[in-house]
Amino acid sequence: MGKVDVLTGDQFREIVAQYGSDNLKNNVGSYNTDWQEQIYQTALGYDNNLALSGGVRWLPYRLSLGYLNQEGILRTNSFERSTIGVNLSPKFFDRHLSVDVNFKGSYTENRFADTGQVGAAVSFDPTRPVYDAGLPQFGGYFEWTEPDPAKPRNQWKPVTIAGKNPLSALEQRFDYSYVTRYLGNVQLDYKFHFLPELRANLNVGLDKSSSNGSNTILATTAGSFNSGGSFSEYKQSKENKLLDFYLNYVKDIDAIQSTVDLTAGYSYQDFYREEPAYLVDEGTGAVREQVGFATQSTILSYFGRLNYSLMNRYLLTATLRRDGSSRFGKDNRVGYFPSVALAWRIDQEGFLKGSTAVSQLKLRAGWGETGQQEISNTNYPYLARFFIGDGGAMYQLGDQYYITYRPQGYDPNLKWETTETKNIGLDFGFASDRITGSVDLYQKDTRDLLSMVNVPASANLTNILLTNVGNMRNRGIEASVNVQAIKTDNFSWEFSANATHYKSEITNLSATENPDQKVLTGGISGGTGTTVQVHAVGYQPNAFYVYQQVYGSDGRPLEGVYVDRNGDGIINNDDLYMYKSPTPDVLLGFSSRFTMKNWDLGFTMRASIGNYVYNNMASKDGTSQLLTDFDSKKFTNNIHSSFYDTGFRKAQYLSDYYVENGSFLRMDDINLGYNFKHFMDNARLRVFASAQNVFLITKYSGLDPEVYNGIDNNLYQRPRVYSVGLNFQF
């Protein structure tokens, strides 16, 4: 199991001897505690599924039952789920009417672990013990305490600002949820008797769930010690409805060697969420009832599509969607999104038809627009809204305190984010399709980009607003190939590979053309309000925005010394520069499968080249300043091992030293199986073993270079999973 590279207890004591104060030297602990080892565990789990299928006269059916029990690699994390599924698929009226009825129910129990303790384990002092019998007020766990000569040690209080024992925080927190969910749909497909070329399809679905849970933190937990622990409970219900209806007409017109396929339809989707009032007890003796709420959003769509084929060689597809979303105001609610695509099946031309050397060859080109309305956690960002204020902002009237309501920022002119896509592609197959693949070139231009941007003071009711601002361009090329390299009666080998190269570029960030516009982003941990990324015109999104580090003759970075990029003799924000991006230059994929008689072996690998990562774990914890504050703070934290390479006394958050090449090669999975093809008469048995997240090859010094938005901070690591199983069919 991978771990963040921090100092061991022995290394920590060596650093304290060199850089710590006399007081710290006299108080350093004697233990060698690996706190990351304490919070992680080897997780066990099992997944059982049973499926029965058959038919009773005219009624085909399938029944499935499932049970999953899985521990998490973080202690106290567990997941348990029971499922049932039913599928009925009868046909009526001389098989002109097909009916599919699907139902799936599940019941889930979760115990959630506090993932914030991953970071707490990285930074907690490795010279301290896990348990301390002299501190029963903390459940027998070690914690940093405020010495009080007037009281015995078992009555001392915790240091409020100190890090808390991560194992104690996990094991004395009981966060449970219980979820019941039902999904069902009925789909009717009718082929008209009087016009068999015409079909009507109706699909009605419902997804309904209800959940409840509670979170109890014991009073012996240091983080809740002063408040006497805490308790909260909640409930939530969701109901998502779906109705799709379309007519489809397919007609072969032999006179002109054409096929016409017409579709027109309507779609309705409704999403409803309700959270009733719930109780919170923060251990002060008073139980507060939180205000409940309900929210709803709806999408209504009309759509049409034409597929036209001439001589089975020349193909045309044209579509038009009219989508209306309740997340926008009435003037911007509706968006129209057309598309058109052309294809030429060259393999059907006379000079190639019947060829085994070139078995497939199709040239494609397309243009289309799509809309984006998944914009935020709220369904009403275009409306004026009021939210309940914080407890610390209550208004006093006499002896009573009253909670206030605060207005929320909003943009009444919000509208659909639209992406225009152009592409040209080639599909090919050679040697009777022993080799197949495709190549695609594309360009995506997004306009009216929905983004959070800074707004001038007093211009709105917030300083950061969700609005339509900016355009972005994405250009790329994708290629894939599938090869049946060997195929005999007893042995076969096939493999596939794919590669993607693309570049994203912000082309505008303001309502008016302003090439110098910048939007700071990429907030990090450790420096309050510090950001290390930026959106800027002409650059990729989330480009790192940092100082250029200066290095000494020994190759080590010089603390606080940066390149004066504008030559004005001063190092300030004007010397920050756009340096690298989390976006990779190339993505590669490779998979392979071997079969030999009853054996089979397969694996999948991925590679990312040119992606960069900001190592926030190193920039936050890789300084000796964490030692020198002991006298005033009465506690200390562990140090990241990057301190050996930098020697930094104070944090240098904006140094490009911490922007590292995150290119990697990862084997996602490998599996081996054996098939007993004639096991017990007509029964079949397959036994298999597999591993996931098998290995990772990278020069990145952190835990994992594959992180969201390129900032590595407090990462919940990917587990390596080993599994064995069997599949029995009879």
Residue pairs with C-beta under 8 A, 6 or more apart in sequence:
1 40
1 73
1 717
1 719
1 720
2 703
2 704
2 717
3 34
3 36
3 37
3 703
4 36
4 122
4 617
4 640
4 702
4 703
5 640
5 641
5 642
5 701
6 36
6 122
6 123
6 126
6 621
6 638
6 639
6 640
6 641
7 15
7 126
7 638
7 639
7 640
7 641
7 643
8 32
8 34
8 126
9 29
9 30
9 31
9 32
9 33
9 126
9 127
10 32
11 641
12 28
12 125
12 126
12 127
12 638
12 639
13 28
13 127
15 624
15 627
15 639
15 643
16 24
16 25
16 28
16 627
17 25
19 624
19 627
19 628
20 28
20 627
20 628
20 630
21 627
21 628
21 630
21 631
23 630
23 631
24 627
24 630
24 631
24 636
27 630
28 127
29 125
29 127
29 128
29 129
30 127
31 126
31 127
31 128
31 129
32 126
32 127
33 124
33 126
33 127
33 128
33 129
33 130
34 126
35 120
35 121
35 122
35 124
35 126
35 166
35 167
35 638
36 121
36 122
38 121
38 130
38 166
38 167
39 74
39 75
39 117
39 118
39 121
39 166
39 167
39 170
40 73
40 74
40 75
41 71
41 73
41 74
41 75
42 73
43 70
43 71
43 72
43 73
43 719
44 71
45 68
45 69
45 70
45 71
46 68
46 69
46 70
47 66
47 67
47 68
47 70
47 725
48 66
48 67
48 68
49 64
49 65
49 66
50 64
50 65
50 66
51 62
51 63
51 64
51 65
52 62
52 63
52 64
53 60
53 61
53 62
53 63
54 60
54 61
55 61
58 90
58 91
59 88
59 90
60 88
60 89
60 90
61 86
61 87
61 88
61 89
62 85
62 86
62 87
63 84
63 85
63 86
63 87
64 83
64 84
64 85
64 86
65 83
65 84
65 85
66 81
66 82
66 83
66 84
66 85
67 81
67 82
67 83
68 79
68 80
68 81
68 83
69 78
69 79
69 80
70 78
70 79
70 80
71 77
71 78
71 79
72 78
72 79
72 113
73 717
73 719
74 113
74 115
74 117
74 118
74 170
74 716
75 113
75 167
75 170
75 171
76 111
76 113
76 170
76 171
76 173
77 111
77 112
77 113
78 110
78 111
79 108
79 109
79 110
80 108
80 109
80 110
81 106
81 107
81 108
81 109
82 106
82 107
82 108
83 104
83 105
83 106
84 104
84 105
84 106
85 102
85 103
85 104
85 105
86 101
86 102
86 103
86 104
87 100
87 101
87 102
87 103
88 99
88 100
88 101
89 98
89 99
89 100
89 101
90 99
91 97
91 98
91 99
92 99
93 193
96 190
96 191
96 192
96 193
97 188
97 189
97 190
97 191
98 188
98 189
98 190
99 186
99 187
99 188
100 185
100 186
100 187
100 189
101 184
101 185
101 186
102 183
102 184
102 185
102 186
102 187
103 182
103 183
103 184
104 182
104 183
104 184
105 180
105 181
105 182
105 183
106 179
106 180
106 181
107 178
107 179
107 180
107 181
108 177
108 178
108 179
108 180
108 181
109 176
109 177
109 178
110 176
110 177
110 178
110 179
110 213
111 174
111 175
111 176
112 175
112 176
112 177
113 170
113 173
113 175
114 169
114 170
114 173
114 175
115 714
115 716
116 714
117 166
117 167
117 169
117 170
118 714
118 715
118 716
119 525
119 713
119 714
120 163
120 164
120 166
120 169
121 166
122 617
122 621
122 638
122 640
122 714
123 163
123 621
123 637
123 638
124 163
124 165
124 166
124 637
124 638
125 163
125 635
125 636
125 637
125 638
126 638
128 142
129 142
130 141
130 142
130 165
130 167
131 140
131 141
131 142
132 138
132 140
132 141
132 142
132 143
133 140
134 153
134 154
135 141
135 142
135 143
135 145
135 153
135 154
135 156
136 154
137 154
137 155
137 156
137 220
137 225
138 158
138 165
138 168
138 220
138 221
138 222
138 225
139 168
139 172
139 218
139 220
139 221
141 165
141 167
141 168
141 172
141 222
142 165
143 158
143 162
143 164
143 165
143 168
143 222
144 158
144 159
144 162
144 163
144 222
144 634
144 635
145 153
145 156
145 157
145 158
145 159
146 156
146 157
146 158
146 159
146 634
147 156
147 634
148 155
148 156
148 157
157 225
157 226
158 164
158 222
158 223
158 225
158 226
159 633
159 634
159 635
160 226
161 633
161 635
162 633
162 634
162 635
163 635
163 637
164 221
164 222
164 223
165 222
168 221
168 222
169 221
169 222
169 223
172 217
172 218
172 220
172 221
173 215
173 216
173 217
173 218
173 221
174 214
174 215
174 216
174 217
175 213
175 214
175 215
175 216
176 213
176 214
176 215
177 211
177 212
177 213
178 211
178 212
178 213
179 209
179 210
179 211
180 209
180 210
180 211
181 207
181 208
181 209
182 206
182 207
182 208
182 209
183 205
183 206
183 207
183 208
184 205
184 206
185 203
185 204
185 205
185 206
185 242
186 203
186 204
186 205
187 201
187 202
187 203
187 204
188 200
188 201
188 202
188 203
189 199
189 200
189 201
190 199
190 200
190 201
191 198
191 199
192 198
192 199
192 200
197 249
197 250
197 251
198 247
198 248
198 249
199 247
199 248
199 249
199 250
200 245
200 246
200 247
200 248
201 244
201 245
201 246
201 247
201 248
201 265
202 243
202 244
202 245
203 242
203 243
203 244
203 245
204 242
204 243
205 241
205 242
205 243
206 239
206 240
206 241
206 242
207 238
207 239
207 240
207 241
207 242
208 237
208 238
208 239
208 240
209 237
209 238
210 235
210 236
210 237
210 238
211 235
211 236
211 237
212 233
212 234
212 235
212 236
213 233
213 234
214 231
214 232
214 233
214 234
215 230
215 231
215 232
215 233
216 229
216 230
216 231
217 223
217 224
217 229
217 230
217 231
218 224
218 229
219 225
219 228
219 229
219 283
220 229
221 229
224 230
224 283
227 282
227 283
227 284
228 283
228 284
228 285
229 283
230 280
230 281
230 282
230 283
231 279
231 280
231 281
231 283
232 278
232 279
232 280
232 281
233 278
233 279
234 275
234 278
235 275
235 276
235 278
236 273
236 274
236 275
237 273
237 274
238 271
238 272
238 273
238 274
239 270
239 272
240 269
240 270
240 271
240 272
241 268
241 269
241 270
241 272
242 267
242 268
242 269
243 266
243 267
243 268
244 265
244 266
244 267
244 268
245 265
245 266
245 267
246 263
246 264
246 265
246 266
246 303
247 263
247 264
247 265
248 261
248 262
248 263
249 260
249 261
249 262
249 263
250 259
250 260
250 261
250 262
251 259
251 260
252 258
252 259
253 259
253 260
256 310
257 310
257 311
257 312
258 308
258 309
258 310
258 311
259 307
259 308
259 309
259 312
260 306
260 307
260 308
261 305
261 306
261 307
261 308
261 309
262 304
262 305
262 306
262 307
263 303
263 304
263 305
263 306
264 303
264 304
264 305
265 302
265 303
265 304
266 300
266 301
266 302
266 303
267 299
267 300
267 301
267 302
267 303
268 298
268 299
268 300
268 301
269 298
269 299
269 301
270 296
270 297
270 298
270 299
271 296
271 297
271 298
271 379
272 294
272 295
272 296
273 294
273 295
273 296
274 292
274 293
274 294
274 295
275 292
275 293
275 294
276 292
277 289
277 290
277 291
277 292
278 289
278 290
278 292
279 287
279 288
279 289
279 290
280 287
280 288
280 289
280 290
281 287
281 288
282 288
291 388
295 378
295 379
295 380
296 326
296 379
297 325
297 326
297 327
297 379
298 325
298 326
299 323
299 324
299 325
299 326
299 373
300 323
300 324
301 321
301 322
301 323
301 324
302 321
302 322
303 319
303 320
303 321
303 322
304 319
304 320
305 317
305 318
305 319
306 316
306 317
306 318
306 319
307 315
307 316
307 317
308 315
308 316
308 317
309 315
309 316
311 348
312 345
312 348
313 344
313 345
313 346
313 348
313 349
314 342
314 343
314 344
314 345
315 341
315 342
315 343
315 344
315 345
316 340
316 341
316 342
316 343
317 339
317 340
317 341
317 343
318 338
318 339
318 340
318 341
319 338
319 339
319 340
319 368
320 336
320 337
320 338
320 339
321 336
321 337
321 338
322 334
322 335
322 336
322 337
323 334
323 335
323 337
323 371
323 373
323 416
324 333
324 334
324 335
325 333
325 335
325 373
325 416
326 333
326 379
327 373
327 375
327 379
327 380
327 381
327 382
327 414
328 373
328 382
328 414
328 415
328 416
329 382
329 383
329 412
329 413
329 414
331 413
332 382
332 413
332 414
332 415
332 416
335 371
335 415
335 416
335 418
337 368
337 369
337 370
337 371
337 418
338 368
338 369
339 366
339 367
339 368
339 369
340 366
340 367
340 368
341 364
341 365
341 366
341 367
341 368
342 364
342 365
342 366
343 362
343 363
343 364
343 365
344 362
344 363
344 364
345 361
345 362
346 352
346 361
346 362
346 363
347 353
347 355
347 358
347 359
347 360
347 361
347 362
347 429
352 358
352 361
356 431
356 432
357 430
357 431
358 428
358 429
358 430
359 429
359 430
359 431
359 432
359 433
360 427
360 428
360 429
360 433
360 436
361 426
361 427
361 428
361 429
362 426
362 427
362 428
363 424
363 425
363 426
364 423
364 424
364 425
364 426
364 427
365 423
365 424
365 425
366 421
366 422
366 423
366 424
367 420
367 421
367 422
367 423
368 420
368 421
369 418
369 419
369 420
369 421
370 418
370 419
370 421
371 416
371 417
371 418
371 419
372 416
372 417
372 418
372 419
372 450
373 416
373 417
375 381
375 414
375 417
375 450
375 466
376 466
378 385
381 410
381 411
381 414
381 466
382 410
382 411
382 412
382 413
382 414
383 410
383 412
384 407
384 408
384 410
385 407
385 408
385 410
386 405
386 406
386 407
386 408
387 405
387 406
387 408
388 403
388 405
388 406
389 403
389 404
389 405
389 406
391 403
393 404
393 406
394 401
394 402
394 403
394 404
395 401
395 402
395 403
395 404
396 402
407 461
408 461
408 462
409 455
409 460
409 461
409 462
409 464
409 465
410 460
410 461
410 465
411 460
411 465
411 466
411 467
411 468
413 467
413 468
414 450
414 466
414 467
414 468
415 448
415 468
416 448
417 446
417 447
417 448
417 449
417 450
417 468
418 446
418 447
418 448
419 444
419 445
419 446
420 444
420 445
420 446
420 447
421 442
421 443
421 444
422 442
422 443
423 440
423 441
423 442
423 443
424 440
424 441
424 442
425 438
425 439
425 440
425 441
426 438
426 439
427 436
427 437
427 438
428 435
428 436
428 437
428 438
429 435
429 436
429 437
430 436
434 483
434 484
434 487
435 481
435 482
435 483
435 484
436 481
436 482
437 479
437 480
437 481
437 482
438 478
438 479
438 480
439 477
439 478
439 479
440 477
440 478
440 479
441 476
441 477
442 474
442 475
442 476
442 477
442 478
443 473
443 474
443 475
443 476
444 473
444 474
444 475
445 471
445 472
445 473
445 474
445 507
446 471
446 472
446 473
446 474
447 471
448 468
448 471
449 468
449 469
449 470
449 471
449 472
450 466
450 467
450 468
451 466
451 467
451 469
451 470
451 519
451 535
452 464
452 465
452 466
453 464
453 465
453 467
453 469
453 509
453 519
454 463
454 464
454 519
454 520
455 462
455 463
455 464
455 465
457 463
469 509
469 510
469 511
470 506
470 507
470 508
470 509
470 510
470 535
471 506
471 507
471 508
472 504
472 505
472 506
472 507
472 541
473 504
473 505
473 507
474 502
474 503
474 504
474 505
475 502
475 503
475 505
476 500
476 501
476 502
476 503
477 500
477 501
477 502
478 498
478 499
478 500
479 498
479 499
479 500
480 496
480 497
480 498
480 499
481 496
481 497
481 498
482 494
482 495
482 496
483 494
483 495
483 496
484 492
484 493
484 494
485 493
485 494
485 495
486 492
486 493
487 494
490 596
490 597
491 594
491 595
491 596
491 597
492 594
492 595
493 592
493 593
493 594
493 595
494 592
494 593
495 590
495 591
495 592
495 593
496 589
496 590
496 591
496 592
497 588
497 589
497 590
497 591
498 588
498 589
498 590
499 586
499 587
499 588
499 589
500 586
500 587
500 588
501 585
501 586
501 587
502 583
503 540
503 583
503 585
504 540
504 541
504 583
505 538
505 539
505 540
506 535
506 536
506 537
506 538
506 539
506 540
506 541
507 537
507 538
508 537
509 517
509 518
509 519
509 535
509 536
509 537
510 517
514 537
515 537
515 538
516 537
517 536
517 537
518 534
518 535
518 536
518 545
519 534
519 535
519 536
520 531
520 533
520 534
520 545
521 531
521 533
521 534
521 535
521 542
522 531
522 532
522 533
522 534
522 542
522 544
522 545
522 614
522 709
522 710
522 711
523 529
523 530
523 531
524 530
524 531
524 532
524 614
524 616
524 619
524 620
524 653
524 711
524 713
525 616
525 620
525 713
525 714
526 616
526 619
526 620
526 621
526 651
526 653
527 620
527 651
527 653
530 653
530 654
531 545
532 544
532 545
532 546
532 614
532 653
532 654
532 659
532 711
533 542
533 543
533 544
533 545
533 614
533 709
533 710
533 711
534 542
534 543
534 544
534 545
534 578
535 541
535 542
535 543
536 543
536 545
536 578
539 578
539 581
540 581
540 583
541 581
541 583
542 581
542 582
542 583
542 709
542 710
543 578
543 579
543 580
543 581
544 578
544 579
544 580
544 581
544 612
544 614
544 656
544 659
544 710
545 576
545 577
545 578
545 579
546 576
546 577
546 579
546 654
546 655
546 656
546 658
546 659
547 562
547 563
547 571
547 575
547 576
547 577
547 654
547 655
547 656
548 562
548 563
548 565
548 575
548 577
548 579
548 656
549 557
549 558
549 561
549 562
549 563
549 655
549 656
549 657
550 557
550 558
550 561
550 562
550 563
551 557
551 558
552 558
556 645
556 646
556 647
557 646
557 648
557 652
557 655
557 657
559 646
559 647
559 648
559 649
559 650
559 652
560 650
560 652
562 571
562 575
562 655
563 575
564 570
564 571
564 575
565 574
565 575
565 577
566 574
566 575
568 574
576 654
579 656
579 659
580 612
580 659
581 611
581 612
581 710
582 611
582 612
582 613
582 662
582 709
582 710
583 610
583 611
584 608
584 609
584 610
584 611
584 663
585 609
585 610
585 611
586 607
586 608
586 609
586 610
587 606
587 607
587 608
587 609
588 606
588 607
588 608
588 609
589 604
589 605
589 606
589 607
590 604
590 605
590 606
590 607
591 602
591 603
591 604
591 605
592 602
592 603
593 600
593 601
593 602
594 600
594 601
594 602
595 601
598 674
598 675
598 676
598 677
599 672
599 673
599 674
600 672
600 673
600 674
600 675
601 670
601 671
601 672
601 673
602 670
602 671
603 667
603 669
603 670
603 671
603 694
604 667
604 668
604 669
604 670
605 665
605 666
605 667
605 668
606 665
606 666
606 668
607 663
607 664
607 665
607 666
608 662
608 663
608 664
608 705
608 706
609 663
610 661
610 663
611 662
611 663
611 705
611 710
612 659
612 660
612 661
612 662
612 710
613 659
613 660
613 662
613 700
613 702
613 705
613 707
613 710
613 711
613 712
614 658
614 659
614 660
614 710
614 711
614 712
615 642
615 658
615 659
615 660
615 700
615 701
615 702
615 712
616 658
616 711
616 712
616 713
617 640
617 702
617 703
617 712
617 713
617 714
617 715
618 640
618 642
618 658
618 701
618 702
619 651
619 652
619 653
619 655
619 658
620 640
620 651
620 653
620 713
621 637
621 638
621 639
621 640
622 639
622 640
622 641
622 642
622 643
622 646
622 648
622 651
623 639
623 643
623 646
623 648
623 649
623 650
623 651
624 639
624 643
624 647
624 648
624 649
625 649
625 650
625 651
626 636
626 637
626 638
626 639
627 636
627 639
628 649
629 636
630 636
642 701
646 652
646 657
652 658
660 699
660 700
660 701
660 702
660 705
661 699
661 700
662 698
662 700
662 705
662 706
662 707
662 710
663 698
663 699
663 700
663 705
664 696
664 697
664 698
664 700
664 705
664 706
665 696
665 697
665 698
666 693
666 695
666 696
666 697
666 706
667 693
667 694
667 695
668 692
668 693
668 694
669 690
669 691
669 692
669 693
669 694
670 690
670 691
670 694
671 688
671 689
671 690
671 691
672 688
672 689
672 690
673 686
673 687
673 688
673 689
674 686
674 687
674 688
675 684
675 685
675 686
676 684
676 685
676 686
676 687
677 684
678 684
679 685
680 730
682 730
683 728
683 729
683 730
684 728
684 729
684 730
685 726
685 727
685 728
685 729
686 726
686 727
686 728
687 724
687 725
687 726
688 724
688 725
688 726
688 727
689 722
689 723
689 724
689 725
690 722
690 723
690 724
691 720
691 721
691 722
691 723
692 720
692 721
692 723
693 718
693 719
693 720
693 721
694 720
696 704
698 705
702 712
702 715
703 712
703 715
703 717
704 712
704 715
704 717
704 718
705 712
707 715
